[in-house]
């Protein structure tokens, strides 16, 4: 979340300015991805299959918007910003996963 807010600017993705707000937003997003996302993926499985997985970007954006709705200190301005934020979070997670895999 912090990377997305820094790259996109605080006009697009913002939080209360405290590190604890970023950690809490990340925790909320992790909980949403753990409990809500599987249900949404299951319900939209035909769209995911027909788009060869590209619809997952839309699902990621919806999860970011849902996390912002649940955790009000996190503000995401618009669906396009949520799409870019979801992509950035995915890239950062992939990069961290690659770095941790190389260290083993």
N, C-alpha and C positions, 0 to 999 in steps of 0.2 A: 504494500500500500504506500509505503514511504517513497519507494522508487517511482511509482506512478504519479504521486503528487509532485515530486520534484521535477520529473520530466515533462509533465503536462501543465504544470503551473497550478497555483492554488486557486485560480479562477475555475479550473475544471474539476479537480479533486482536492478537497480540503478536509481538514480535521481541526480540532481545537488547538493545535500547535504544541501539544504535549506529546512526549514519547509514549506515555501510557495510553493515549488515545489511538495511536497507530497500532500498538500491541493489541488493544481491545478490538479494534476494527479487524485486524488479522485473525484474531480468535473467533470473532463473530463470523467472518467469511469462512473460516475452517469448519465451524459448526454447520453453517448453511450448506457447504459443499459435502459434508458428511451425511447429513440427514435429509435435506431437501433435494439436492441435485440428482441422486439416484432415481427418485420418483419422477422428476421432470424428464430425465433421460429416457426412462421407461415409457412414459406417456408420449414422448415425441420421437420414439424409435423409428417410425416410418420416415419422418423428415430427415433424421440423421442418416439413415441408410440411403435415401434417395439423393441426398446432397454429398454422399461419400464422406461424411463426418464434418463438413464445413459448418453445419448447423450447430455444432458444439460451441462455436464462437458466440453464437446468439445465446445459447444456454449459459455460457460463462458470463456474458454481459448481464443477463437477467439475474444471476446469482450475486453479482456485484451490486446491482440496483436493489435487490432484496436485502442484502446486508446493510446498505446505506439507509434503507427504509426502517430496518429493525434498530440500528444503532444510529441515532440522530446526530451525534457529533460528526459523523462521517457524511460528507456531502459530495455527490457525484452529479455533475450538471449535464444531463442528457444521455440518451442511449448511445450515441457515437463515442462519447467519453467513456462510457461503461465498456464498450467493445474494445477500445484501445487499452483501457485499464486491465481488462481480462487477458488480453494478449500479452501485455507487459508482465502481469503476474505469472502467467504460464511460462514465459521466457526466463524470468528470474528463477522460478522453481526448477525448470529444466537445467539451467546453468548451475545452480546449487547442487542438484542431483548429480550432475557430471563431475563437479569438483569433489563431492564426497565419495563418489565411486572411484575416482582416480586415487584418492588417499588410502583406499583399502588395499 
